[in-house]
């Protein structure tokens, strides 16, 4: 099995006083799941088979209103890894890397760099930043072009028969590589074990790294694991699709393209794959098949999560480890006439966030607090007792972890020239010259009715908050 390895370097000195702080060492196991909607049993879904994430939820705080800062892999992971609002392009992390090389000392530390500077061993396996393995270049495997040059002690991506990280990212079973999307099936369910798709190999490597890290209990670790599925194309071992035989899926409550200005898009990422001449917008039977294959990918990813958590427990390090599970954004499965993520509706912005650690108050309780991805970095800093780095844009979630009834704060997101803010039960979306829309998420109509005319003062308040957020964004 081949691997791509990048050796990183710290940007600031190790905190030598850490060992004398007389506080428990808190390891971090961070699991990122690509394109994961909050459709899990523990998040209220009745049709999804997700036993391992649900078991984690029993010891977690589940954030039912967690929103990403951008509905696309690159900019969403930028906010995760920096705690900041940034560029909207998928190359956001790469743009930061190039700026960092030119302006050392001027750009705030990334999350892995900060933990590394405080004495942590930081390891990434799989898709944690935008590119699996964390390197850029033609096939995303050039160690001289790391996405986070200030971050990981090492960053790994097993590639095996997929040959390169780029090949594995959109790979189907047994080493099939996407050369032309129109010639690759949009979904697949192949016979075989978990390792016929790349996530099985990512999981094996993650467990290997975890076992190595736990051999040195006096040295804290930050292990980040990035699973690729359920990202397109929707391929998973057939045994996971079989779980949904005879299972009734809920109806799409908002099947139609929105009327009036909106952030609707043409689902081009999905539509460019081979669909056998079918369109899920007009063919309900095909739409059902797509949903089932997406669900199979969720169950496949869930199984990998289970293996990693089992290895953590077997090591004994679970008693001293914070576990975070995060979806990098949601995904429209036909809602508002879209199949994909590049929009600012709830389905694209809301994703699961679970945080578990020994001694968490009221484990297993969910919270309706409105929070955002940029909050994760300051939260982990607080939980581990480290000094806070240069103030990130996100806020610590300690209050919500201590009290599930905490209300959270405004959540900001952006995509291209569009910006949105969620405050309480309302979402305001500004679409540049096309205008704006206010949605009441507590109403039956939700995001199918613009209620801006009914709440002029609320629009003013939310627009002021939105503009303040827009001014904060990093630009490179």
N, C-alpha and C positions, 0 to 999 in steps of 0.2 A: 504494500500500500504506500503510495507516494504522499509526501506532505510538503507544503510550502511553509517556510519558517522565517520569521522576522525577529531579529534581536533588537529590542528597544533600549532607550537610555533615559534615566531620570533627568528632570529639568531643575530640581532643587534638592538640597541635602536631606538625608534621612533624619527623621526625628529621633535623636538618640535618647531622649527622655522617656520614650514610649514604654520601655521595659520597666521603668521605675514608677509608672503611673498607678500601679496596683489596681488595675481594672482588667476584667476578663478580655482576652483577645477575641475579637469578633471577626471571624472570617465572613466572606461574602460569596455566595453562589448566585449568579445572575443568569437567568435563562430568558433569551429573547426568542419569540416565535413570530415568523414572518407572516403578514397578512391575516392575523388571527382576529376574527370578530369575537365579541363577548357572548357568543352562543356556546355556553358550557352548562352542564347540569348545575354547577355551583353558582352560575349567574342567571339561573331561571329557565334555561332551555329544557324542553321536554323530550327532544328528539336526538340530542347529541350524546354519543358515548365517550365520556371523558373521565374515567374513574381515577386516574392518577392526579390530574390537576384538581379534581374534586376532593381527593384525599388531602392534598396540600392545603386546600381551602379550609379544611376543618381546623387547621392550626394557624390560619392567616387572618389578616384584615383584607377583605375583598373590596376593592374600590369600584363600585358600580357606575360611577360617573367619572371615569378617568378618560381624558382626551389627549390625543397626540397633538403636537404643535404643527405638524404638516402631514397630509395624507399621502405620503410617498416615502420609500425606504430611506433615501439619503438624507433629506432634511429632517425627518423624524429622528433618525439616529444621531444626527448632529445635536439636537436638543437633549437627547438622552445622555450623550457622552460629554457634553459641555455644560449642561444646565442652563443653556442660553437659547434665545431665539436667533435664527440665522437665515442664510440664503434659502431660496425655495428649490434650487436645482438639486438633482440627485448627486451632483458632484460637490455638495456643500462641504463635506468633510475634507475632500481633496483640496478645495479652495483654501480652507483653513490651513492645511498642511503647507501649501506653497507660501502662504502669508507668514506662517510661523518660521519658515526657513529664512525669510527676509527680515522679519521683525521680532527676533528673539527677545523675550522679556516684556514684550508689549501685549501679548495675547494671553488671556487667562488659561491656566492649566486645564487640561481635560480631566475627566473623572479618573481614568486609570492612571494618568500621570500624577494626579494629586495623591492617590492612595500609594502609588509606588514611592513617591517622595517621603511618605510617612512610614516606610518600612515594610510595605506589603509586597509580596510576589504577585505580579499581575499577569494573568494568562488568559488569552482569548482562543476559543476553538470554534470554527464555523463562521457564520455570518453575524458578526457583532457590529462592525461598522458597515458601510455600504457594500463593500466587496468582501465575499467570503475569504478569510485569511488575512484581510486588512492591508493588502498591497494593491497598488495601482499598476499601470502598464498595460500592454496589449492584451494579455490574457489574465490580468489581475494577479500576477505572480512575480513582479519585479521587486525584490527586497530593497532596492535602492529608492523605491518610491512608496514608503509606508503612508497609509492614511492618517495614522496617529504617530508621528515621529517622536512624540513626547510620552507615549503611553505604555505599551505592553512590555513586560519582561520577555515574553515570547508570544507569538501569534501563529496559530496553526490552522491549516485547512487540508484534511485528507482528500485526495482526489481520485486515487485508484484508476479504474478504467475510464473515468471521465476526463482524465489527463491534466486538466487545469482547473483552477477555481472558477473561471468563466464557464467551462464546460459543465461543471457540477451544479452551478447556480440554476440553470434551466434544464438540468438533466432528467431524463426518464430512465426506465429500468435498464439494467445491464449495460451501462455506459453510453446510452443514446444521448447525443449532444445536439443542441439546437444550432443548426447552421442557417436555416431559414424558417422562420416561425410558421409560415403558411404550409410547410411540409411536416410540421410536428403536431401531433394530436393535442387538442386542448385538454383532454383528460385521458387517463389510462388506469387500469387496475391489473397488474401483472402478477402471475403466480410466483411465490417465492418468499424468502425471509426478509427481514427488515433491511438487510444490507444490499439488497438489489437496487436501492435508491440511496442517494448521498447521505441523508440524515442518519441512517444506521451507522455509517462510518464516522460521522461527526460525533455521535453518541459514544461509540467505542473509544475514540480519541479523548473525549471529555472525561470519561471514566478513568482512563489511563493517567491523564494529567491530575485528576483528583486524587488518585491513589498515591501519586508521587508527592503531591503537595501535603497530604496529611501525614506523611512520614516525618515531617518536621513540625510537630505541634507548637513549637515555640515561635514559629515564623508565621504571621498572619498571611492569608491569601485572599485574592480577589479573582475568582474564576468566572469568566463570562462565556456562556455557551450560546451559540446562535443557530437555531434550527431553521431550515429553509421552507419546509412545507408548513402551511398550505399555499405557498406562493405558486403562481402559474409556472408550467402547466400542472394540472391537478393529477399528479401520479402518486399512487400508493399501492403497497401490496394488496392483493385482492381480498385477503382475509379481513381487512379493515372496511372495504366496501360491503362485504357480506354481513357486517354488523347491522347494516341498515335495510336488509331485506325485510319487507313488510312493515317498516317503520313509517308512520305518517308524519310528513313534514308540514309545518304551518304554512298557511297561505301568505303570499306577499301582500301586505296591507296597502302598499303605495306603488302599484305597478306602472303608473303613467308618468310620462315626462312632465315636469313642472310647467305650469303656465306662467308667463311673465318672466322677468329677469331672474336668473338663478346661476348656480355654478355647475349645472348639468354639463356632461361631456359625452363624447360618442363611444366610449368603451373601447377605444382603439387597441389598448394593450391586450384585451381579451380577444377582440375580433380578428386580430392578425394571425391567430393560430388556425390550424385546420379544424373546421367545425362540420365537415361533411355536408356543406351547403345549408346548414341549419342556423337559425338565429333564435336565441333564447327570448328575445323581446316579443317575437311573434309566434313562437312554437313552445307551448307550455310543457309538452312532454320532454322536449330537449332541455328546457329550463330546469325541470325536475331532475334530470340526469346530471346536469352540472352541479346542482345543489348537493346531490348525493355523493358525487366524487369529491367535492370540496369537503364535505363532512368526513369522508374516508380519510382525507389528508389530515384533518384535525385529529382524528382518532390515532392515526399513525404518529403524529407529533406528540400526542398525549402519551403514547407508549414509550417514546424516547425519554420524555420527562420522567416517567416512572422509573426507568432504568437508572437515570442519573441520581434521582432522589434515593433510590434503594442503595446505590453505591455510597452516597453520603452517609446514610444511616449505618451501613456496614463498617464504615471507617471510624465511627464514633464521633466524628467531627460535627455531626448534626446538633450536638448539645452546645455548640459554640459558634454557630453559623447563621447568618441572616440569609434567607432565601427570598429572592425576588423573581416572579414570573411576569413578563411584560409582552404584550403584543405591539408590534411597531406601528400598526394602524388597523383600521377596520377594512371592510370590503363590501361593496354593494352587490348583493345577489339578486338583482332585479329591482330593488327598491328605487323609486323615482325613474324607472326606465334605464337603469345603469348597471353594468357588470364590470366592476373595478373599483378603484379607490381615489382617483384624482378629482375629488370634489370636496365641498365643505358642508355636506350634510352629515347628520349624526352617524349614519351607518359607516362612513369612511373615517370619521374622527374618533369614534369611541372604540376603545380596545380594553381587554382585560388587564388589570394590574392587581397582583397579589403580593403581599409582604408578610413574611413569617419570621419569627425569631423566638428563642427561648424566653419565656416570661412576658410575651405580648399580652396586654390586657384584653380580656374577653375574646380569646381566640375563636375563630370561626364566625365572628360577627361581620356582617357586611356594613358598608357605609355608603350613604348617598352623597357624601361630600364631593363637590366639583373640584377636580384636581387636574394637573397636566403633567406631561412627560418631563418637562424641565425641572419638576419638583424632586425627581428621584436622586439626583446628585447631592443636593443639600440634605436630603433625608438620610441617605446612607452615611454622610459625613457626621451628622448628629448622632445617629444610632451607634456608631463606632467610637464616639468620643473624640474624634479628631478636630483640630481647629478648622474653622470654616475658611475655605479659600476665598479669593476675590469674589465679592458678592455675585452669585449667579442670578439669572432672571427668575428662576423657579424659587419656590418657597418650601421650607421643611414641612413634612406631613406628620410631624410628631403629635400635633394636637389630634389629628384624625386617628392616629394609631392608639393614642391613649383613650380617646372617646369616640366611638362610632357615630355619635350624634353631631359631631362637629360638621359645620356647613361647608368647609373648604373655602375656595376663593374663585375669582374669575379665571376662566381658561381661554387662552388665546391660540388661534391657529391661522395659517396662511397657505395659500397656494397660488403661485404666479401673482397676478395683480389683485387677487381677492383676499379679503381678511374677514375674520369672524371672531366673535367673543361670546362665550356662554357665561351668563350670570344668573344664578338661581335657576328658575324654570324657563328662562328666555334665552334665545340665541339671536344675535344681530349679525347679519352678514353684509359686508360692504363690497360692492362689485365695481368699483371705479365709476366710469362714465355710465354704466348700466343702472346705477342707483343702489338701493339697499333693501333688505327685507328683514322684518322682525318676526320671529316664530315663537309661539307659546307652546312649549314642550309639554305642558300639563293639560293642554286642550286635546280634544279628540282629533282635530285636524293636524296637530303637530306641525311638520314642515311642509304641509300642502297649502297653507293659507298664510299670506303676509298680513300681519295685524298691525303694521307700523302706524297706519292712520288712526288706530284706536288708542295708541299709547305714545303721543308725541313727546311727553316729558321723559318717559323711559328711554325713548330713542336718543334724546339729547344726552342723557346720563351715560348710556352704554356707548354712544359714539365717542364721547369724551374719553372714556376708559379705553376704547379700542385705539384711538389715535395715539394715546400715551404709550400703549404697547407697541404700536407700529414704529415709533421713534426709537425703541430700544434695540431693534434687531441688529445683529452683527452684519456687516457688509464687507466683502473682500473683492 
